[in-house]
Amino acid sequence: MGELVKLGAQRGRSVKKDLKLGVCGEHGGDPESIQLFYEAGLDYVSCSPYRVPIARLAAAQAVIGGAGAETK
């Protein structure tokens, strides 16, 4: 699934550079999925209110982890 998300993001942005992409639903609140969506370059996730705290934490961890990976 991850490869399809990445491929879709790449192909969409090859046609429209400022295309905003995101995921809605429970999948958008899953910590492992958030990491994948960050790596795929998606702009946002949306999830149910009870999943927001863990989604915010996972998003922050993805950004911090991603920043460390870029400097290596």
All heavy atoms as a GROMACS GRO file, in nm:
protein
  525
    1MET      N    1   0.081  -0.118   0.000
    1MET     CA    2   0.000   0.000   0.000
    1MET      C    3   0.086   0.125   0.000
    1MET      O    4   0.056   0.221  -0.067
    1MET     CB    5  -0.094  -0.002   0.122
    1MET     CG    6  -0.199   0.100   0.116
    1MET     SD    7  -0.207   0.238   0.234
    1MET     CE    8  -0.096   0.219   0.359
    2GLY      N    9   0.194   0.123   0.075
    2GLY     CA   10   0.282   0.238   0.083
    2GLY      C   11   0.338   0.281  -0.051
    2GLY      O   12   0.346   0.400  -0.082
    3GLU      N   13   0.378   0.183  -0.130
    3GLU     CA   14   0.432   0.214  -0.262
    3GLU      C   15   0.327   0.281  -0.351
    3GLU      O   16   0.360   0.369  -0.429
    3GLU     CB   17   0.487   0.088  -0.329
    3GLU     CG   18   0.613   0.036  -0.265
    3GLU     CD   19   0.728   0.136  -0.270
    3GLU    OE1   20   0.750   0.198  -0.376
    3GLU    OE2   21   0.794   0.153  -0.166
    4LEU      N   22   0.202   0.238  -0.339
    4LEU     CA   23   0.095   0.300  -0.418
    4LEU      C   24   0.071   0.444  -0.377
    4LEU      O   25   0.048   0.530  -0.461
    4LEU     CB   26  -0.035   0.219  -0.406
    4LEU     CG   27  -0.034   0.083  -0.474
    4LEU    CD1   28  -0.164   0.008  -0.443
    4LEU    CD2   29  -0.015   0.097  -0.623
    5VAL      N   30   0.076   0.471  -0.247
    5VAL     CA   31   0.059   0.607  -0.198
    5VAL      C   32   0.172   0.695  -0.251
    5VAL      O   33   0.149   0.805  -0.301
    5VAL     CB   34   0.054   0.611  -0.043
    5VAL    CG1   35   0.058   0.753   0.008
    5VAL    CG2   36  -0.070   0.539   0.008
    6LYS      N   37   0.295   0.646  -0.240
    6LYS     CA   38   0.410   0.722  -0.290
    6LYS      C   39   0.401   0.746  -0.440
    6LYS      O   40   0.426   0.857  -0.488
    6LYS     CB   41   0.540   0.649  -0.256
    6LYS     CG   42   0.571   0.649  -0.109
    6LYS     CD   43   0.695   0.566  -0.079
    6LYS     CE   44   0.717   0.556   0.071
    6LYS     NZ   45   0.832   0.473   0.104
    7LEU      N   46   0.365   0.644  -0.514
    7LEU     CA   47   0.352   0.655  -0.658
    7LEU      C   48   0.243   0.756  -0.696
    7LEU      O   49   0.262   0.840  -0.784
    7LEU     CB   50   0.321   0.518  -0.720
    7LEU     CG   51   0.309   0.513  -0.872
    7LEU    CD1   52   0.440   0.552  -0.938
    7LEU    CD2   53   0.267   0.373  -0.916
    8GLY      N   54   0.129   0.748  -0.628
    8GLY     CA   55   0.020   0.842  -0.655
    8GLY      C   56   0.060   0.986  -0.626
    8GLY      O   57   0.029   1.077  -0.703
    9ALA      N   58   0.132   1.006  -0.515
    9ALA     CA   59   0.178   1.141  -0.480
    9ALA      C   60   0.277   1.192  -0.585
    9ALA      O   61   0.267   1.307  -0.629
    9ALA     CB   62   0.241   1.140  -0.342
   10GLN      N   63   0.371   1.109  -0.625
   10GLN     CA   64   0.470   1.150  -0.725
   10GLN      C   65   0.404   1.184  -0.858
   10GLN      O   66   0.434   1.288  -0.918
   10GLN     CB   67   0.573   1.039  -0.746
   10GLN     CG   68   0.665   1.020  -0.629
   10GLN     CD   69   0.750   0.894  -0.645
   10GLN    OE1   70   0.730   0.812  -0.736
   10GLN    NE2   71   0.845   0.876  -0.554
   11ARG      N   72   0.315   1.099  -0.903
   11ARG     CA   73   0.251   1.122  -1.032
   11ARG      C   74   0.158   1.243  -1.028
   11ARG      O   75   0.153   1.321  -1.124
   11ARG     CB   76   0.174   0.998  -1.076
   11ARG     CG   77   0.266   0.888  -1.119
   11ARG     CD   78   0.192   0.773  -1.180
   11ARG     NE   79   0.285   0.670  -1.221
   11ARG     CZ   80   0.248   0.557  -1.279
   11ARG    NH1   81   0.121   0.532  -1.301
   11ARG    NH2   82   0.338   0.469  -1.313
   12GLY      N   83   0.086   1.259  -0.919
   12GLY     CA   84  -0.002   1.375  -0.908
   12GLY      C   85   0.076   1.505  -0.908
   12GLY      O   86   0.040   1.602  -0.976
   13ARG      N   87   0.185   1.508  -0.834
   13ARG     CA   88   0.266   1.630  -0.827
   13ARG      C   89   0.351   1.653  -0.951
   13ARG      O   90   0.399   1.763  -0.973
   13ARG     CB   91   0.352   1.626  -0.702
   13ARG     CG   92   0.264   1.643  -0.578
   13ARG     CD   93   0.342   1.676  -0.456
   13ARG     NE   94   0.251   1.704  -0.346
   13ARG     CZ   95   0.257   1.643  -0.229
   13ARG    NH1   96   0.350   1.552  -0.206
   13ARG    NH2   97   0.172   1.674  -0.134
   14SER      N   98   0.369   1.550  -1.032
   14SER     CA   99   0.440   1.571  -1.158
   14SER      C  100   0.355   1.653  -1.254
   14SER      O  101   0.408   1.720  -1.343
   14SER     CB  102   0.479   1.437  -1.222
   14SER     OG  103   0.365   1.371  -1.275
   15VAL      N  104   0.224   1.650  -1.234
   15VAL     CA  105   0.131   1.725  -1.318
   15VAL      C  106   0.095   1.859  -1.255
   15VAL      O  107   0.085   1.960  -1.322
   15VAL     CB  108   0.003   1.642  -1.344
   15VAL    CG1  109  -0.099   1.722  -1.423
   15VAL    CG2  110   0.037   1.512  -1.414
   16LYS      N  111   0.079   1.858  -1.122
   16LYS     CA  112   0.041   1.979  -1.049
   16LYS      C  113   0.132   1.991  -0.926
   16LYS      O  114   0.110   1.925  -0.825
   16LYS     CB  115  -0.106   1.973  -1.008
   16LYS     CG  116  -0.155   2.098  -0.941
   16LYS     CD  117  -0.302   2.092  -0.911
   16LYS     CE  118  -0.344   2.223  -0.845
   16LYS     NZ  119  -0.484   2.221  -0.808
   17LYS      N  120   0.233   2.076  -0.936
   17LYS     CA  121   0.336   2.088  -0.832
   17LYS      C  122   0.281   2.121  -0.694
   17LYS      O  123   0.331   2.073  -0.594
   17LYS     CB  124   0.440   2.192  -0.871
   17LYS     CG  125   0.514   2.160  -0.997
   17LYS     CD  126   0.610   2.046  -0.976
   17LYS     CE  127   0.688   2.021  -1.104
   17LYS     NZ  128   0.742   1.890  -1.113
   18ASP      N  129   0.179   2.205  -0.685
   18ASP     CA  130   0.126   2.249  -0.555
   18ASP      C  131   0.006   2.166  -0.509
   18ASP      O  132  -0.071   2.209  -0.424
   18ASP     CB  133   0.090   2.397  -0.559
   18ASP     CG  134  -0.017   2.429  -0.662
   18ASP    OD1  135  -0.041   2.346  -0.752
   18ASP    OD2  136  -0.077   2.537  -0.653
   19LEU      N  137  -0.007   2.045  -0.560
   19LEU     CA  138  -0.116   1.956  -0.522
   19LEU      C  139  -0.110   1.922  -0.373
   19LEU      O  140  -0.004   1.880  -0.324
   19LEU     CB  141  -0.109   1.827  -0.604
   19LEU     CG  142  -0.218   1.723  -0.585
   19LEU    CD1  143  -0.352   1.778  -0.630
   19LEU    CD2  144  -0.183   1.597  -0.662
   20LYS      N  145  -0.217   1.946  -0.300
   20LYS     CA  146  -0.224   1.912  -0.158
   20LYS      C  147  -0.283   1.772  -0.144
   20LYS      O  148  -0.391   1.744  -0.199
   20LYS     CB  149  -0.310   2.012  -0.080
   20LYS     CG  150  -0.259   2.153  -0.087
   20LYS     CD  151  -0.129   2.165  -0.012
   20LYS     CE  152  -0.078   2.307  -0.019
   20LYS     NZ  153   0.061   2.319   0.015
   21LEU      N  154  -0.215   1.686  -0.071
   21LEU     CA  155  -0.258   1.548  -0.055
   21LEU      C  156  -0.268   1.513   0.092
   21LEU      O  157  -0.186   1.556   0.173
   21LEU     CB  158  -0.158   1.454  -0.121
   21LEU     CG  159  -0.138   1.472  -0.271
   21LEU    CD1  160  -0.018   1.391  -0.317
   21LEU    CD2  161  -0.262   1.432  -0.346
   22GLY      N  162  -0.368   1.432   0.126
   22GLY     CA  163  -0.385   1.388   0.264
   22GLY      C  164  -0.470   1.264   0.273
   22GLY      O  165  -0.519   1.212   0.172
   23VAL      N  166  -0.487   1.217   0.395
   23VAL     CA  167  -0.565   1.097   0.422
   23VAL      C  168  -0.665   1.128   0.532
   23VAL      O  169  -0.632   1.195   0.630
   23VAL     CB  170  -0.473   0.981   0.467
   23VAL    CG1  171  -0.553   0.862   0.512
   23VAL    CG2  172  -0.379   0.943   0.356
   24CYS      N  173  -0.787   1.080   0.514
   24CYS     CA  174  -0.891   1.098   0.614
   24CYS      C  175  -0.936   0.962   0.666
   24CYS      O  176  -0.925   0.862   0.596
   24CYS     CB  177  -1.012   1.168   0.553
   24CYS     SG  178  -0.978   1.332   0.493
   25GLY      N  179  -0.987   0.961   0.788
   25GLY     CA  180  -1.041   0.838   0.845
   25GLY      C  181  -0.949   0.778   0.950
   25GLY      O  182  -0.848   0.837   0.988
   26GLU      N  183  -0.984   0.661   0.996
   26GLU     CA  184  -0.907   0.597   1.102
   26GLU      C  185  -0.763   0.566   1.059
   26GLU      O  186  -0.672   0.567   1.141
   26GLU     CB  187  -0.977   0.469   1.149
   26GLU     CG  188  -1.111   0.497   1.216
   26GLU     CD  189  -1.100   0.601   1.328
   26GLU    OE1  190  -1.029   0.575   1.427
   26GLU    OE2  191  -1.162   0.708   1.316
   27HIS      N  192  -0.743   0.542   0.932
   27HIS     CA  193  -0.608   0.516   0.883
   27HIS      C  194  -0.519   0.638   0.904
   27HIS      O  195  -0.399   0.626   0.927
   27HIS     CB  196  -0.615   0.479   0.735
   27HIS     CG  197  -0.501   0.397   0.686
   27HIS    ND1  198  -0.459   0.283   0.747
   27HIS    CD2  199  -0.419   0.416   0.581
   27HIS    CE1  200  -0.356   0.233   0.681
   27HIS    NE2  201  -0.330   0.313   0.580
   28GLY      N  202  -0.579   0.756   0.900
   28GLY     CA  203  -0.505   0.880   0.922
   28GLY      C  204  -0.462   0.899   1.066
   28GLY      O  205  -0.381   0.987   1.095
   29GLY      N  206  -0.514   0.820   1.158
   29GLY     CA  207  -0.476   0.830   1.298
   29GLY      C  208  -0.387   0.718   1.346
   29GLY      O  209  -0.352   0.712   1.464
   30ASP      N  210  -0.348   0.629   1.258
   30ASP     CA  211  -0.262   0.517   1.294
   30ASP      C  212  -0.116   0.560   1.291
   30ASP      O  213  -0.069   0.609   1.187
   30ASP     CB  214  -0.285   0.401   1.197
   30ASP     CG  215  -0.192   0.285   1.223
   30ASP    OD1  216  -0.194   0.232   1.335
   30ASP    OD2  217  -0.115   0.250   1.131
   31PRO      N  218  -0.042   0.548   1.402
   31PRO     CA  219   0.096   0.596   1.407
   31PRO      C  220   0.187   0.541   1.296
   31PRO      O  221   0.266   0.616   1.239
   31PRO     CB  222   0.145   0.552   1.545
   31PRO     CG  223   0.022   0.544   1.627
   31PRO     CD  224  -0.086   0.496   1.533
   32GLU      N  225   0.180   0.413   1.267
   32GLU     CA  226   0.264   0.357   1.161
   32GLU      C  227   0.226   0.414   1.025
   32GLU      O  228   0.314   0.439   0.942
   32GLU     CB  229   0.252   0.205   1.159
   32GLU     CG  230   0.317   0.139   1.279
   32GLU     CD  231   0.305  -0.012   1.276
   32GLU    OE1  232   0.295  -0.070   1.166
   32GLU    OE2  233   0.306  -0.072   1.385
   33SER      N  234   0.098   0.435   1.004
   33SER     CA  235   0.053   0.492   0.877
   33SER      C  236   0.098   0.637   0.863
   33SER      O  237   0.135   0.681   0.755
   33SER     CB  238  -0.099   0.484   0.866
   33SER     OG  239  -0.141   0.350   0.867
   34ILE      N  240   0.096   0.710   0.973
   34ILE     CA  241   0.138   0.850   0.970
   34ILE      C  242   0.284   0.860   0.926
   34ILE      O  243   0.320   0.946   0.845
   34ILE     CB  244   0.114   0.918   1.106
   34ILE    CG1  245  -0.037   0.934   1.127
   34ILE    CG2  246   0.184   1.052   1.114
   34ILE    CD1  247  -0.076   0.979   1.265
   35GLN      N  248   0.367   0.771   0.975
   35GLN     CA  249   0.508   0.769   0.932
   35GLN      C  250   0.516   0.746   0.782
   35GLN      O  251   0.590   0.814   0.712
   35GLN     CB  252   0.584   0.660   1.008
   35GLN     CG  253   0.729   0.646   0.967
   35GLN     CD  254   0.814   0.764   1.004
   35GLN    OE1  255   0.798   0.821   1.111
   35GLN    NE2  256   0.906   0.802   0.917
   36LEU      N  257   0.440   0.651   0.732
   36LEU     CA  258   0.440   0.621   0.589
   36LEU      C  259   0.392   0.741   0.509
   36LEU      O  260   0.452   0.776   0.407
   36LEU     CB  261   0.349   0.500   0.562
   36LEU     CG  262   0.339   0.460   0.417
   36LEU    CD1  263   0.339   0.308   0.407
   36LEU    CD2  264   0.214   0.515   0.353
   37PHE      N  265   0.285   0.806   0.554
   37PHE     CA  266   0.231   0.921   0.481
   37PHE      C  267   0.330   1.037   0.481
   37PHE      O  268   0.342   1.109   0.383
   37PHE     CB  269   0.097   0.965   0.541
   37PHE     CG  270  -0.010   0.859   0.533
   37PHE    CD1  271  -0.101   0.843   0.635
   37PHE    CD2  272  -0.020   0.776   0.423
   37PHE    CE1  273  -0.200   0.746   0.629
   37PHE    CE2  274  -0.118   0.677   0.415
   37PHE     CZ  275  -0.209   0.663   0.519
   38TYR      N  276   0.403   1.054   0.590
   38TYR     CA  277   0.506   1.157   0.596
   38TYR      C  278   0.616   1.127   0.494
   38TYR      O  279   0.658   1.215   0.418
   38TYR     CB  280   0.564   1.167   0.737
   38TYR     CG  281   0.678   1.265   0.746
   38TYR    CD1  282   0.654   1.402   0.748
   38TYR    CD2  283   0.810   1.221   0.752
   38TYR    CE1  284   0.758   1.493   0.755
   38TYR    CE2  285   0.914   1.312   0.759
   38TYR     CZ  286   0.888   1.447   0.760
   38TYR     OH  287   0.992   1.536   0.766
   39GLU      N  288   0.661   1.003   0.491
   39GLU     CA  289   0.766   0.964   0.397
   39GLU      C  290   0.720   0.977   0.252
   39GLU      O  291   0.801   1.006   0.164
   39GLU     CB  292   0.810   0.820   0.425
   39GLU     CG  293   0.885   0.805   0.556
   39GLU     CD  294   0.908   0.661   0.596
   39GLU    OE1  295   0.869   0.569   0.520
   39GLU    OE2  296   0.965   0.640   0.704
   40ALA      N  297   0.591   0.959   0.228
   40ALA     CA  298   0.536   0.972   0.094
   40ALA      C  299   0.516   1.118   0.055
   40ALA      O  300   0.488   1.147  -0.061
   40ALA     CB  301   0.403   0.896   0.084
   41GLY      N  302   0.530   1.208   0.151
   41GLY     CA  303   0.519   1.350   0.121
   41GLY      C  304   0.378   1.406   0.128
   41GLY      O  305   0.353   1.514   0.075
   42LEU      N  306   0.287   1.335   0.195
   42LEU     CA  307   0.152   1.388   0.208
   42LEU      C  308   0.152   1.509   0.300
   42LEU      O  309   0.238   1.523   0.386
   42LEU     CB  310   0.057   1.280   0.261
   42LEU     CG  311  -0.007   1.192   0.152
   42LEU    CD1  312   0.096   1.119   0.071
   42LEU    CD2  313  -0.107   1.097   0.212
   43ASP      N  314   0.054   1.596   0.281
   43ASP     CA  315   0.048   1.723   0.354
   43ASP      C  316  -0.026   1.715   0.486
   43ASP      O  317   0.001   1.794   0.576
   43ASP     CB  318  -0.018   1.830   0.266
   43ASP     CG  319   0.060   1.852   0.139
   43ASP    OD1  320   0.176   1.896   0.149
   43ASP    OD2  321   0.006   1.824   0.030
   44TYR      N  322  -0.122   1.625   0.497
   44TYR     CA  323  -0.202   1.620   0.619
   44TYR      C  324  -0.267   1.484   0.638
   44TYR      O  325  -0.276   1.405   0.544
   44TYR     CB  326  -0.312   1.728   0.618
   44TYR     CG  327  -0.416   1.705   0.512
   44TYR    CD1  328  -0.531   1.631   0.540
   44TYR    CD2  329  -0.401   1.756   0.384
   44TYR    CE1  330  -0.627   1.608   0.443
   44TYR    CE2  331  -0.497   1.734   0.287
   44TYR     CZ  332  -0.610   1.660   0.316
   44TYR     OH  333  -0.704   1.637   0.219
   45VAL      N  334  -0.308   1.459   0.761
   45VAL     CA  335  -0.393   1.345   0.793
   45VAL      C  336  -0.511   1.399   0.873
   45VAL      O  337  -0.500   1.502   0.939
   45VAL     CB  338  -0.320   1.235   0.874
   45VAL    CG1  339  -0.209   1.172   0.791
   45VAL    CG2  340  -0.266   1.288   1.004
   46SER      N  341  -0.620   1.330   0.866
   46SER     CA  342  -0.740   1.367   0.940
   46SER      C  343  -0.794   1.239   1.004
   46SER      O  344  -0.796   1.134   0.940
   46SER     CB  345  -0.843   1.426   0.843
   46SER     OG  346  -0.964   1.452   0.909
   47CYS      N  347  -0.837   1.250   1.130
   47CYS     CA  348  -0.886   1.131   1.199
   47CYS      C  349  -0.991   1.172   1.302
   47CYS      O  350  -1.015   1.290   1.323
   47CYS     CB  351  -0.771   1.057   1.266
   47CYS     SG  352  -0.681   1.152   1.388
   48SER      N  353  -1.050   1.073   1.366
   48SER     CA  354  -1.152   1.100   1.466
   48SER      C  355  -1.088   1.168   1.588
   48SER      O  356  -0.969   1.150   1.615
   48SER     CB  357  -1.222   0.971   1.507
   48SER     OG  358  -1.130   0.883   1.567
   49PRO      N  359  -1.166   1.245   1.661
   49PRO     CA  360  -1.112   1.322   1.774
   49PRO      C  361  -1.036   1.239   1.877
   49PRO      O  362  -0.935   1.285   1.930
   49PRO     CB  363  -1.236   1.386   1.837
   49PRO     CG  364  -1.335   1.395   1.726
   49PRO     CD  365  -1.309   1.274   1.640
   50TYR      N  366  -1.080   1.119   1.906
   50TYR     CA  367  -1.012   1.041   2.009
   50TYR      C  368  -0.873   0.996   1.964
   50TYR      O  369  -0.790   0.960   2.046
   50TYR     CB  370  -1.097   0.924   2.057
   50TYR     CG  371  -1.095   0.801   1.971
   50TYR    CD1  372  -1.003   0.699   1.995
   50TYR    CD2  373  -1.185   0.784   1.866
   50TYR    CE1  374  -1.000   0.585   1.917
   50TYR    CE2  375  -1.183   0.670   1.787
   50TYR     CZ  376  -1.090   0.571   1.813
   50TYR     OH  377  -1.088   0.459   1.735
   51ARG      N  378  -0.844   1.000   1.836
   51ARG     CA  379  -0.712   0.960   1.786
   51ARG      C  380  -0.618   1.078   1.766
   51ARG      O  381  -0.501   1.059   1.735
   51ARG     CB  382  -0.727   0.886   1.653
   51ARG     CG  383  -0.795   0.752   1.671
   51ARG     CD  384  -0.781   0.667   1.550
   51ARG     NE  385  -0.729   0.540   1.599
   51ARG     CZ  386  -0.658   0.455   1.530
   51ARG    NH1  387  -0.628   0.480   1.406
   51ARG    NH2  388  -0.616   0.344   1.583
   52VAL      N  389  -0.668   1.200   1.782
   52VAL     CA  390  -0.586   1.319   1.757
   52VAL      C  391  -0.459   1.322   1.842
   52VAL      O  392  -0.350   1.349   1.789
   52VAL     CB  393  -0.668   1.448   1.772
   52VAL    CG1  394  -0.580   1.572   1.775
   52VAL    CG2  395  -0.771   1.458   1.660
   53PRO      N  396  -0.464   1.297   1.974
   53PRO     CA  397  -0.339   1.305   2.052
   53PRO      C  398  -0.229   1.212   2.002
   53PRO      O  399  -0.114   1.254   1.986
   53PRO     CB  400  -0.383   1.267   2.194
   53PRO     CG  401  -0.528   1.302   2.199
   53PRO     CD  402  -0.581   1.273   2.060
   54ILE      N  403  -0.262   1.089   1.973
   54ILE     CA  404  -0.159   0.995   1.926
   54ILE      C  405  -0.116   1.031   1.784
   54ILE      O  406   0.000   1.015   1.747
   54ILE     CB  407  -0.205   0.847   1.937
   54ILE    CG1  408  -0.087   0.751   1.913
   54ILE    CG2  409  -0.315   0.816   1.840
   54ILE    CD1  410   0.017   0.754   2.020
   55ALA      N  411  -0.208   1.083   1.704
   55ALA     CA  412  -0.173   1.123   1.568
   55ALA      C  413  -0.076   1.241   1.570
   55ALA      O  414   0.020   1.245   1.493
   55ALA     CB  415  -0.299   1.159   1.489
   56ARG      N  416  -0.098   1.336   1.660
   56ARG     CA  417  -0.007   1.451   1.671
   56ARG      C  418   0.132   1.406   1.716
   56ARG      O  419   0.233   1.453   1.665
   56ARG     CB  420  -0.064   1.554   1.767
   56ARG     CG  421  -0.185   1.626   1.709
   56ARG     CD  422  -0.236   1.733   1.799
   56ARG     NE  423  -0.135   1.840   1.801
   56ARG     CZ  424  -0.156   1.958   1.854
   56ARG    NH1  425  -0.271   1.986   1.910
   56ARG    NH2  426  -0.062   2.048   1.853
   57LEU      N  427   0.135   1.316   1.812
   57LEU     CA  428   0.263   1.263   1.860
   57LEU      C  429   0.336   1.189   1.747
   57LEU      O  430   0.455   1.209   1.725
   57LEU     CB  431   0.241   1.170   1.979
   57LEU     CG  432   0.366   1.104   2.036
   57LEU    CD1  433   0.466   1.207   2.085
   57LEU    CD2  434   0.327   1.008   2.147
   58ALA      N  435   0.264   1.105   1.675
   58ALA     CA  436   0.324   1.030   1.565
   58ALA      C  437   0.374   1.122   1.455
   58ALA      O  438   0.481   1.100   1.397
   58ALA     CB  439   0.225   0.929   1.509
   59ALA      N  440   0.299   1.229   1.427
   59ALA     CA  441   0.342   1.325   1.325
   59ALA      C  442   0.470   1.396   1.368
   59ALA      O  443   0.562   1.414   1.289
   59ALA     CB  444   0.230   1.425   1.298
   60ALA      N  445   0.476   1.436   1.494
   60ALA     CA  446   0.597   1.501   1.546
   60ALA      C  447   0.716   1.407   1.539
   60ALA      O  448   0.826   1.446   1.499
   60ALA     CB  449   0.574   1.549   1.688
   61GLN      N  450   0.696   1.282   1.576
   61GLN     CA  451   0.804   1.183   1.571
   61GLN      C  452   0.851   1.160   1.427
   61GLN      O  453   0.970   1.142   1.402
   61GLN     CB  454   0.760   1.054   1.637
   61GLN     CG  455   0.746   1.065   1.786
   61GLN     CD  456   0.685   0.942   1.851
   61GLN    OE1  457   0.611   0.869   1.788
   61GLN    NE2  458   0.716   0.922   1.978
   62ALA      N  459   0.756   1.161   1.334
   62ALA     CA  460   0.793   1.143   1.192
   62ALA      C  461   0.880   1.257   1.143
   62ALA      O  462   0.980   1.237   1.076
   62ALA     CB  463   0.667   1.130   1.106
   63VAL      N  464   0.843   1.379   1.182
   63VAL     CA  465   0.921   1.496   1.140
   63VAL      C  466   1.059   1.494   1.203
   63VAL      O  467   1.160   1.515   1.136
   63VAL     CB  468   0.846   1.626   1.176
   63VAL    CG1  469   0.935   1.747   1.155
   63VAL    CG2  470   0.719   1.639   1.094
   64ILE      N  471   1.066   1.465   1.332
   64ILE     CA  472   1.195   1.462   1.402
   64ILE      C  473   1.282   1.350   1.345
   64ILE      O  474   1.400   1.370   1.315
   64ILE     CB  475   1.177   1.444   1.552
   64ILE    CG1  476   1.116   1.572   1.611
   64ILE    CG2  477   1.309   1.411   1.620
   64ILE    CD1  478   1.068   1.558   1.754
   65GLY      N  479   1.224   1.233   1.325
   65GLY     CA  480   1.298   1.121   1.268
   65GLY      C  481   1.340   1.148   1.126
   65GLY      O  482   1.450   1.114   1.084
   66GLY      N  483   1.252   1.212   1.049
   66GLY     CA  484   1.284   1.246   0.911
   66GLY      C  485   1.396   1.347   0.901
   66GLY      O  486   1.482   1.338   0.815
   67ALA      N  487   1.399   1.443   0.994
   67ALA     CA  488   1.505   1.544   0.992
   67ALA      C  489   1.640   1.480   1.021
   67ALA      O  490   1.740   1.514   0.961
   67ALA     CB  491   1.474   1.654   1.095
   68GLY      N  492   1.641   1.384   1.114
   68GLY     CA  493   1.766   1.315   1.146
   68GLY      C  494   1.816   1.232   1.031
   68GLY      O  495   1.935   1.222   1.006
   69ALA      N  496   1.723   1.171   0.957
   69ALA     CA  497   1.762   1.086   0.844
   69ALA      C  498   1.820   1.168   0.730
   69ALA      O  499   1.908   1.123   0.657
   69ALA     CB  500   1.642   1.005   0.797
   70GLU      N  501   1.772   1.293   0.714
   70GLU     CA  502   1.820   1.377   0.604
   70GLU      C  503   1.963   1.423   0.626
   70GLU      O  504   2.036   1.447   0.532
   70GLU     CB  505   1.729   1.498   0.588
   70GLU     CG  506   1.591   1.463   0.539
   70GLU     CD  507   1.496   1.582   0.541
   70GLU    OE1  508   1.539   1.695   0.571
   70GLU    OE2  509   1.377   1.561   0.514
   71THR      N  510   2.004   1.437   0.751
   71THR     CA  511   2.137   1.489   0.777
   71THR      C  512   2.245   1.382   0.772
   71THR      O  513   2.362   1.412   0.773
   71THR     CB  514   2.142   1.558   0.917
   71THR    OG1  515   2.107   1.464   1.017
   71THR    CG2  516   2.050   1.678   0.921
   72LYS      N  517   2.206   1.256   0.768
   72LYS     CA  518   2.303   1.146   0.765
   72LYS      C  519   2.359   1.126   0.626
   72LYS      O  520   2.306   1.152   0.528
   72LYS     CB  521   2.238   1.016   0.815
   72LYS     CG  522   2.209   1.024   0.961
   72LYS     CD  523   2.151   0.894   1.009
   72LYS     CE  524   2.120   0.904   1.158
   72LYS     NZ  525   2.061   0.784   1.208
   0.00000   0.00000   0.00000
